[in-house]
């Protein structure tokens, strides 16, 4: 996740280096860097999911981590937009190996009663990595250039990737009381007929659409809004300040919310069988008014609204992914996560960065605002309303799906193709 948000933190500097200044589709092209990563990621994930249901998952994770680090370094060394596009696609291929396998390892180590809290620690990587990428990327790009920010990511990737090859593989289904066996094609059909699985994927797709667009353009939105407050600074210096603020807010609120969400949902589940999805749905609806405040309120009030919005957006991370694990049989759990990756990215953040960038380009072209910073702020604020609609829709879908969660969770360990 640090690698992903480094890209977002340095986008204006990359754009100035790789794309002509007078290119009217500049923002759309930069959005395509995220789209290229996600298209390869989501298409390759089901193949790696099938492999993870049958092979050593720790080895698959190790290969993925190593590959992502090497491709990140390749991004920093590329000197043409087309080559950068290829490197981002290679990062997507590497992360496709990691994504389906990693959460199933944790699911096999913890029973359902404790799984939400355990997966919350795992998914804390999202706010921590995202914030780290914003802060690290913004600082490194301002001090040494955007290329160095990518080059330095290879060291931790190699260290962590090597460790994966000596980790012990847990037995599949050991924490569910399910017998370990190989998956059949009939098992995959059963998975696709499970209503809670469908609702969970649908809600996560809408949320991923919103977060993908927000993460891609939040640094530039807040930098353009901050620019009038710092008339003596260059846009790069203002961007560095914006990424520090955005990264700090995501780090603090994201860590607290992700951990709280997992443990709170575990406790609520004792009285409410649909807690993992129900709590996720409520958190989305609460987040929406704070989201509006973040993009419209003046500074410094906007930062407080952003913090509240991020808290409620991240509160669902552990519970929604736990619901996904709990309603699928252990034999097909890696494929379930892989299919979820395909769906949420194909219909979510593979679309939203480029789409929101295109909306911003069109609005800016017709705004008639002479000042570049004010024009960017106006255009991106308008584009962000699309993300707000997706947040509300996600909450509604999860609340509807919560009615089926308890029964599907109960049946999952014994739900076989036969």
KEVOTOR-673712 format. One record per residue (C-alpha): residue number from 1; residue in one letter; x, y, z. Coordinates in Angstrom, 3 decimals, decimal comma. Layout:
SITE   seq   type         xx         yy         zz
SITE   NUM      A          X          Y          Z
...
% end
This chain:
SITE   seq   type         xx         yy         zz
SITE     1      X      0,000      0,000      0,000
SITE     2      X      2,942      2,334      0,511
SITE     3      X      3,928      1,726     -3,101
SITE     4      X      0,424      2,617     -4,297
SITE     5      X      0,206      5,913     -2,410
SITE     6      X      3,761      6,972     -3,278
SITE     7      X      2,437      7,195     -6,829
SITE     8      X     -0,406      9,445     -5,679
SITE     9      X      1,930     11,628     -3,620
SITE    10      X      4,286     12,356     -6,544
SITE    11      X      1,770     12,517     -9,410
SITE    12      X      2,184     16,224    -10,271
SITE    13      X      5,995     15,883    -10,388
SITE    14      X      5,765     12,738    -12,522
SITE    15      X      3,289     14,437    -14,826
SITE    16      X      5,589     17,421    -15,326
SITE    17      X      8,483     15,062    -16,137
SITE    18      X      6,695     12,555    -18,374
SITE    19      X      3,747     14,364    -20,029
SITE    20      X      3,661     17,567    -22,071
SITE    21      X      2,449     20,583    -20,117
SITE    22      X     -0,185     21,517    -22,701
SITE    23      X     -1,662     17,997    -22,913
SITE    24      X     -5,421     18,444    -22,205
SITE    25      X     -5,707     14,827    -21,046
SITE    26      X     -2,800     14,972    -18,589
SITE    27      X     -4,833     14,020    -15,509
SITE    28      X     -6,601     11,251    -17,396
SITE    29      X     -3,250      9,744    -18,419
SITE    30      X     -1,959      9,844    -14,844
SITE    31      X     -5,137      8,103    -13,730
SITE    32      X     -4,333      5,356    -16,247
SITE    33      X     -1,198      4,460    -14,257
SITE    34      X     -3,459      3,276    -11,450
SITE    35      X     -5,824      1,666    -13,936
SITE    36      X     -2,971     -0,338    -15,542
SITE    37      X     -1,881     -1,619    -12,138
SITE    38      X     -5,410     -2,601    -11,188
SITE    39      X     -6,414     -4,201    -14,492
SITE    40      X     -3,481     -6,633    -14,343
SITE    41      X     -3,982     -7,118    -10,583
SITE    42      X     -7,647     -8,036    -10,868
SITE    43      X     -7,288    -10,246    -13,968
SITE    44      X     -4,345    -12,225    -12,548
SITE    45      X     -5,802    -12,567     -9,029
SITE    46      X     -8,253    -15,407     -9,852
SITE    47      X     -5,437    -17,448    -11,396
SITE    48      X     -3,289    -17,002     -8,295
SITE    49      X     -6,361    -17,708     -6,144
SITE    50      X     -6,800    -21,103     -7,786
SITE    51      X     -3,086    -21,762     -7,270
SITE    52      X     -3,262    -20,684     -3,608
SITE    53      X     -6,086    -23,192     -2,993
SITE    54      X     -3,683    -25,954     -4,081
SITE    55      X     -0,089    -24,857     -3,375
SITE    56      X      2,034    -23,434     -0,524
SITE    57      X      0,604    -19,991      0,129
SITE    58      X      3,685    -18,597      1,892
SITE    59      X      5,781    -19,220     -1,226
SITE    60      X      3,176    -17,444     -3,368
SITE    61      X      3,209    -14,469     -0,974
SITE    62      X      7,032    -14,345     -1,070
SITE    63      X      7,130    -14,317     -4,863
SITE    64      X      4,543    -11,543     -4,930
SITE    65      X      6,358     -9,312     -2,448
SITE    66      X      9,706     -9,704     -4,207
SITE    67      X      8,176     -8,996     -7,614
SITE    68      X      6,378     -5,877     -6,400
SITE    69      X      9,583     -4,426     -4,964
SITE    70      X     11,525     -5,001     -8,163
SITE    71      X      8,742     -3,458    -10,297
SITE    72      X      8,599     -0,420     -7,991
SITE    73      X     12,296      0,141     -8,565
SITE    74      X     11,639     -0,204    -12,291
SITE    75      X      9,077      2,605    -12,020
SITE    76      X     11,758      4,896    -10,624
SITE    77      X     14,199      4,012    -13,406
SITE    78      X     11,735      4,442    -16,306
SITE    79      X     12,163      7,591    -18,423
SITE    80      X      9,087      7,329    -20,655
SITE    81      X      5,400      7,325    -19,763
SITE    82      X      4,808      4,064    -21,646
SITE    83      X      7,523      2,269    -19,677
SITE    84      X      6,157      3,591    -16,375
SITE    85      X      2,772      2,201    -17,432
SITE    86      X      4,353     -1,230    -17,983
SITE    87      X      6,091     -1,145    -14,580
SITE    88      X      2,827     -0,305    -12,798
SITE    89      X      1,222     -3,260    -14,575
SITE    90      X      4,061     -5,498    -13,311
SITE    91      X      3,428     -4,289     -9,751
SITE    92      X     -0,181     -5,357    -10,265
SITE    93      X      0,879     -8,840    -11,400
SITE    94      X      3,054     -9,246     -8,307
SITE    95      X      0,377     -8,068     -5,899
SITE    96      X     -2,111    -10,455     -7,535
SITE    97      X     -0,008    -13,287     -6,111
SITE    98      X     -0,085    -11,797     -2,621
SITE    99      X     -3,695    -10,588     -2,350
SITE   100      X     -5,699    -13,857     -2,413
SITE   101      X     -3,272    -15,942     -0,339
SITE   102      X     -2,349    -13,690      2,579
SITE   103      X     -5,733    -13,253      4,357
SITE   104      X     -6,490    -16,977      4,110
SITE   105      X     -3,322    -17,788      6,050
SITE   106      X     -4,598    -15,669      8,941
SITE   107      X     -8,098    -17,158      8,630
SITE   108      X     -6,577    -20,616      9,189
SITE   109      X     -4,836    -19,447     12,363
SITE   110      X     -7,790    -17,848     14,186
SITE   111      X    -11,352    -19,108     14,904
SITE   112      X    -14,413    -17,138     13,812
SITE   113      X    -14,844    -15,642     17,299
SITE   114      X    -11,414    -13,932     17,080
SITE   115      X    -10,945    -13,622     13,343
SITE   116      X    -12,245    -10,064     13,020
SITE   117      X     -9,620     -8,715     15,423
SITE   118      X     -6,835    -10,752     13,816
SITE   119      X     -7,693     -9,625     10,296
SITE   120      X     -7,990     -6,049     11,564
SITE   121      X     -4,279     -6,134     12,444
SITE   122      X     -3,537     -7,448      8,956
SITE   123      X     -5,680     -4,847      7,197
SITE   124      X     -4,129     -2,111      9,298
SITE   125      X     -1,554     -2,252      6,502
SITE   126      X     -3,992     -0,222      4,393
SITE   127      X     -3,996      3,006      6,459
SITE   128      X     -0,404      2,558      7,671
SITE   129      X      0,955      1,807      4,200
SITE   130      X     -1,151      4,479      2,528
SITE   131      X     -0,127      7,126      5,039
SITE   132      X      3,510      6,036      4,917
SITE   133      X      3,475      6,286      1,131
SITE   134      X      1,980      9,779      1,211
SITE   135      X      4,392     11,096      3,848
SITE   136      X      7,488      9,257      2,629
SITE   137      X      6,706      9,874     -1,053
SITE   138      X      5,971     13,567     -0,587
SITE   139      X      9,119     14,137      1,462
SITE   140      X     11,455     12,112     -0,757
SITE   141      X     10,095     13,655     -3,951
SITE   142      X     10,515     17,189     -2,596
SITE   143      X     14,051     16,502     -1,339
SITE   144      X     15,491     14,115     -3,960
SITE   145      X     12,986     13,779     -6,814
SITE   146      X     10,107     11,388     -7,461
SITE   147      X     12,333      8,607     -8,854
SITE   148      X     14,209      8,100     -5,575
SITE   149      X     10,898      7,612     -3,750
SITE   150      X     10,250      4,475     -5,831
SITE   151      X     13,828      3,180     -5,856
SITE   152      X     14,077      2,939     -2,081
SITE   153      X     11,026      0,660     -1,866
SITE   154      X     12,953     -2,344     -3,158
SITE   155      X     14,945     -2,927      0,078
SITE   156      X     12,032     -3,729      2,446
SITE   157      X     10,340     -5,774     -0,296
SITE   158      X     13,376     -8,027     -0,719
SITE   159      X     13,826     -8,449      3,058
SITE   160      X     10,174     -9,366      3,666
SITE   161      X      9,928    -11,522      0,560
SITE   162      X     12,841    -13,741      1,590
SITE   163      X     11,349    -14,299      5,070
SITE   164      X      8,161    -15,696      3,528
SITE   165      X      9,974    -18,761      2,181
SITE   166      X     10,815    -20,057      5,686
SITE   167      X      7,352    -19,561      7,234
SITE   168      X      5,289    -22,601      8,320
SITE   169      X      2,136    -23,318      6,305
SITE   170      X     -1,037    -23,738      8,468
SITE   171      X     -3,529    -26,517      7,689
SITE   172      X     -6,479    -25,313      5,623
SITE   173      X     -9,725    -25,132      7,602
SITE   174      X     -8,036    -25,889     10,930
SITE   175      X     -9,651    -22,886     12,637
SITE   176      X    -13,134    -23,608     11,211
SITE   177      X    -13,453    -27,241     12,205
SITE   178      X    -13,610    -28,116      8,519
SITE   179      X    -11,832    -31,070      6,989
SITE   180      X     -8,874    -30,092      4,823
SITE   181      X     -9,432    -31,144      1,203
SITE   182      X     -8,945    -29,955     -2,347
SITE   183      X    -11,590    -27,746     -3,906
SITE   184      X    -13,906    -28,967     -6,664
SITE   185      X    -15,594    -26,925     -9,381
SITE   186      X    -18,880    -27,561     -7,605
SITE   187      X    -17,525    -25,747     -4,536
SITE   188      X    -16,987    -22,622     -6,622
SITE   189      X    -20,606    -22,771     -7,821
SITE   190      X    -21,781    -22,946     -4,211
SITE   191      X    -19,642    -19,910     -3,373
SITE   192      X    -21,274    -17,898     -6,167
SITE   193      X    -24,746    -18,763     -4,846
SITE   194      X    -24,000    -17,544     -1,301
SITE   195      X    -25,976    -14,320     -0,821
SITE   196      X    -23,721    -12,836      1,864
SITE   197      X    -20,727    -13,292     -0,428
SITE   198      X    -22,509    -11,373     -3,211
SITE   199      X    -23,586     -8,520     -0,929
SITE   200      X    -20,139     -8,280      0,664
SITE   201      X    -18,464     -8,029     -2,749
SITE   202      X    -20,998     -5,453     -3,976
SITE   203      X    -20,482     -3,185     -0,961
SITE   204      X    -16,716     -3,500     -1,175
SITE   205      X    -16,859     -2,658     -4,894
SITE   206      X    -18,662      0,616     -4,218
SITE   207      X    -16,303      1,490     -1,367
SITE   208      X    -13,246      0,620     -3,482
SITE   209      X    -14,571      2,861     -6,272
SITE   210      X    -14,804      5,754     -3,814
SITE   211      X    -11,462      5,159     -2,080
SITE   212      X     -9,597      4,594     -5,341
SITE   213      X    -10,602      7,957     -6,721
SITE   214      X    -10,077      9,714     -3,406
SITE   215      X     -6,591      8,296     -2,862
SITE   216      X     -5,529      9,162     -6,398
SITE   217      X     -6,615     12,795     -6,263
SITE   218      X     -6,774     13,794     -2,579
SITE   219      X     -3,179     15,143     -2,411
SITE   220      X     -3,715     17,326     -5,472
SITE   221      X     -7,178     18,451     -4,334
SITE   222      X     -5,943     19,594     -0,949
SITE   223      X     -2,753     21,072     -2,421
SITE   224      X     -4,771     23,190     -4,861
SITE   225      X     -7,052     24,314     -2,033
SITE   226      X     -4,054     25,130      0,180
SITE   227      X     -2,108     27,010     -2,529
SITE   228      X     -3,759     30,437     -1,874
SITE   229      X     -2,695     30,167      1,791
SITE   230      X      0,997     29,782      0,783
SITE   231      X      1,603     32,341     -2,009
SITE   232      X      5,383     32,222     -1,566
SITE   233      X      5,713     28,460     -2,110
SITE   234      X      5,942     26,477     -5,335
SITE   235      X      3,211     23,957     -6,141
SITE   236      X      5,647     21,145     -5,329
SITE   237      X      6,249     22,559     -1,851
SITE   238      X      2,519     22,998     -1,240
SITE   239      X      1,951     19,435     -2,443
SITE   240      X      4,512     18,203      0,092
SITE   241      X      2,575     19,949      2,872
SITE   242      X     -0,720     18,513      1,632
SITE   243      X      0,618     14,960      1,468
SITE   244      X      2,000     15,288      5,004
SITE   245      X     -1,416     16,350      6,277
SITE   246      X     -3,369     13,762      4,308
SITE   247      X     -0,905     11,025      5,251
SITE   248      X     -0,957     11,992      8,930
SITE   249      X     -4,743     12,038      9,076
SITE   250      X     -5,008      8,644      7,362
SITE   251      X     -2,359      7,128      9,610
SITE   252      X     -3,905      8,204     12,921
SITE   253      X     -7,564      7,669     12,091
SITE   254      X     -6,976      4,607      9,919
SITE   255      X     -4,997      2,649     12,497
SITE   256      X     -7,445      3,396     15,310
SITE   257      X    -10,529      2,748     13,185
SITE   258      X     -9,247     -0,481     11,606
SITE   259      X     -8,374     -2,028     14,962
SITE   260      X    -11,543     -0,766     16,650
SITE   261      X    -13,690     -2,037     13,787
SITE   262      X    -12,353     -5,584     13,969
SITE   263      X    -12,644     -5,978     17,739
SITE   264      X    -15,982     -4,131     17,979
SITE   265      X    -17,529     -6,319     15,282
SITE   266      X    -16,270     -9,471     17,081
SITE   267      X    -18,084     -8,298     20,225
SITE   268      X    -21,262     -7,224     18,427
SITE   269      X    -21,447    -10,574     16,649
SITE   270      X    -22,273    -12,284     19,972
SITE   271      X    -25,648    -10,513     19,948
SITE   272      X    -26,078     -9,622     16,271
SITE   273      X    -25,261    -12,297     13,717
SITE   274      X    -25,043     -9,766     10,894
SITE   275      X    -22,687     -7,433     12,774
SITE   276      X    -19,758     -7,599     10,351
SITE   277      X    -21,818     -6,222      7,451
SITE   278      X    -24,325     -4,216      9,507
SITE   279      X    -21,653     -2,243     11,304
SITE   280      X    -19,863     -1,673      7,998
SITE   281      X    -23,034     -0,284      6,443
SITE   282      X    -23,725      2,093      9,320
SITE   283      X    -20,135      3,382      9,266
SITE   284      X    -20,453      4,257      5,556
SITE   285      X    -23,604      6,304      6,086
SITE   286      X    -22,031      8,169      9,018
SITE   287      X    -18,905      8,890      6,936
SITE   288      X    -20,784     10,658      4,139
SITE   289      X    -21,541     14,054      5,787
SITE   290      X    -17,974     14,251      7,088
SITE   291      X    -16,734     13,512      3,558
SITE   292      X    -18,693     16,508      2,262
SITE   293      X    -17,229     18,668      5,010
SITE   294      X    -13,694     17,612      4,040
SITE   295      X    -14,050     18,807      0,435
SITE   296      X    -16,087     21,966      1,089
SITE   297      X    -15,192     23,304      4,562
SITE   298      X    -12,460     25,961      4,939
SITE   299      X     -9,101     25,149      6,521
SITE   300      X     -8,259     24,093      9,174
SITE   301      X    -11,806     22,739      9,713
SITE   302      X    -11,492     20,606      6,563
SITE   303      X     -8,745     18,530      8,205
SITE   304      X    -11,050     17,619     11,106
SITE   305      X    -13,805     16,611      8,715
SITE   306      X    -11,286     14,541      6,736
SITE   307      X    -10,202     12,783      9,915
SITE   308      X    -13,772     11,904     10,874
SITE   309      X    -14,564     10,704      7,354
SITE   310      X    -11,452      8,507      7,238
SITE   311      X    -12,252      7,028     10,658
SITE   312      X    -15,677      5,791      9,581
SITE   313      X    -14,470      4,702      6,155
SITE   314      X    -11,730      2,530      7,685
SITE   315      X    -13,975      1,203     10,486
SITE   316      X    -15,410     -1,394      8,088
SITE   317      X    -12,088     -2,776      6,785
SITE   318      X    -11,689     -5,671      9,231
SITE   319      X    -15,398     -6,575      9,505
SITE   320      X    -16,155     -6,639      5,768
SITE   321      X    -13,124     -8,811      4,967
SITE   322      X    -13,916    -11,076      7,917
SITE   323      X    -17,432    -11,540      6,535
SITE   324      X    -15,879    -12,586      3,230
SITE   325      X    -13,722    -15,202      4,968
SITE   326      X    -16,500    -16,498      7,217
SITE   327      X    -19,079    -17,247      4,501
SITE   328      X    -16,757    -19,291      2,241
SITE   329      X    -15,526    -22,836      2,705
SITE   330      X    -11,771    -23,027      3,549
SITE   331      X    -11,131    -25,121      0,424
SITE   332      X    -12,123    -22,207     -1,827
SITE   333      X    -11,306    -19,259      0,440
SITE   334      X     -8,276    -18,077     -1,560
SITE   335      X    -10,362    -18,131     -4,724
SITE   336      X    -13,131    -16,239     -2,920
SITE   337      X    -10,708    -13,458     -2,024
SITE   338      X     -9,312    -13,578     -5,567
SITE   339      X    -12,763    -13,256     -7,142
SITE   340      X    -13,503    -10,403     -4,759
SITE   341      X    -10,294     -8,695     -5,913
SITE   342      X    -11,371     -9,094     -9,547
SITE   343      X    -14,855     -7,685     -8,993
SITE   344      X    -14,056     -4,802     -6,635
SITE   345      X    -11,230     -3,521     -8,816
SITE   346      X    -12,845     -4,147    -12,214
SITE   347      X    -15,903     -2,154    -11,179
SITE   348      X    -14,183     -0,008     -8,558
SITE   349      X    -10,791      1,666     -8,469
SITE   350      X     -9,721      0,472    -11,918
SITE   351      X    -12,339      2,918    -13,157
SITE   352      X    -12,565      5,735    -10,633
SITE   353      X     -9,092      7,425    -10,843
SITE   354      X     -9,271      7,831    -14,623
SITE   355      X    -12,990      8,666    -14,551
SITE   356      X    -12,602     11,288    -11,835
SITE   357      X     -9,524     12,651    -13,595
SITE   358      X    -11,520     12,930    -16,814
SITE   359      X    -14,381     14,708    -15,025
SITE   360      X    -11,876     17,124    -13,473
SITE   361      X    -10,265     17,819    -16,893
SITE   362      X    -13,663     18,593    -18,433
SITE   363      X    -14,868     20,768    -15,558
SITE   364      X    -11,586     22,706    -15,509
SITE   365      X    -11,745     23,306    -19,267
SITE   366      X    -15,203     24,871    -18,978
SITE   367      X    -14,836     26,604    -15,592
SITE   368      X    -13,474     29,909    -16,908
SITE   369      X    -11,314     30,260    -13,773
SITE   370      X     -7,985     31,858    -14,674
SITE   371      X     -5,997     30,918    -11,565
SITE   372      X     -4,668     27,324    -12,060
SITE   373      X     -4,867     26,347     -8,386
SITE   374      X     -8,454     27,597     -7,999
SITE   375      X     -9,451     25,907    -11,262
SITE   376      X     -7,959     22,588    -10,099
SITE   377      X     -9,670     22,856     -6,707
SITE   378      X    -13,046     23,569     -8,322
SITE   379      X    -12,712     20,735    -10,838
SITE   380      X    -11,510     18,099     -8,389
SITE   381      X    -14,150     19,007     -5,791
SITE   382      X    -16,842     18,404     -8,408
SITE   383      X    -15,251     15,059     -9,348
SITE   384      X    -15,193     13,985     -5,679
SITE   385      X    -19,011     14,078     -5,525
SITE   386      X    -19,007     10,851     -7,543
SITE   387      X    -17,039      9,170     -4,743
SITE   388      X    -19,570     10,485     -2,204
SITE   389      X    -22,432      8,793     -4,053
SITE   390      X    -20,542      5,463     -3,983
SITE   391      X    -19,985      5,761     -0,207
SITE   392      X    -23,721      6,050      0,465
SITE   393      X    -24,572      3,208     -1,929
SITE   394      X    -22,009      0,952     -0,217
SITE   395      X    -23,630      1,527      3,166
SITE   396      X    -27,088      0,632      1,877
SITE   397      X    -25,866     -2,583      0,195
SITE   398      X    -24,099     -3,811      3,326
SITE   399      X    -27,110     -3,153      5,540
SITE   400      X    -29,277     -5,241      3,206
SITE   401      X    -26,673     -8,022      3,123
SITE   402      X    -26,393     -8,183      6,924
SITE   403      X    -29,746    -10,039      7,061
SITE   404      X    -28,188    -13,149      5,463
SITE   405      X    -24,780    -13,157      7,163
SITE   406      X    -25,478    -15,230     10,291
SITE   407      X    -26,947    -18,208      8,443
SITE   408      X    -24,322    -18,180      5,682
SITE   409      X    -21,540    -18,095      8,290
SITE   410      X    -23,063    -21,076     10,109
SITE   411      X    -23,334    -23,128      6,923
SITE   412      X    -19,932    -22,230      5,395
SITE   413      X    -17,734    -24,983      6,985
SITE   414      X    -20,125    -27,717      5,808
SITE   415      X    -21,294    -26,151      2,548
SITE   416      X    -19,911    -28,631      0,005
SITE   417      X    -20,591    -29,161     -3,673
SITE   418      X    -22,276    -32,454     -2,955
% end
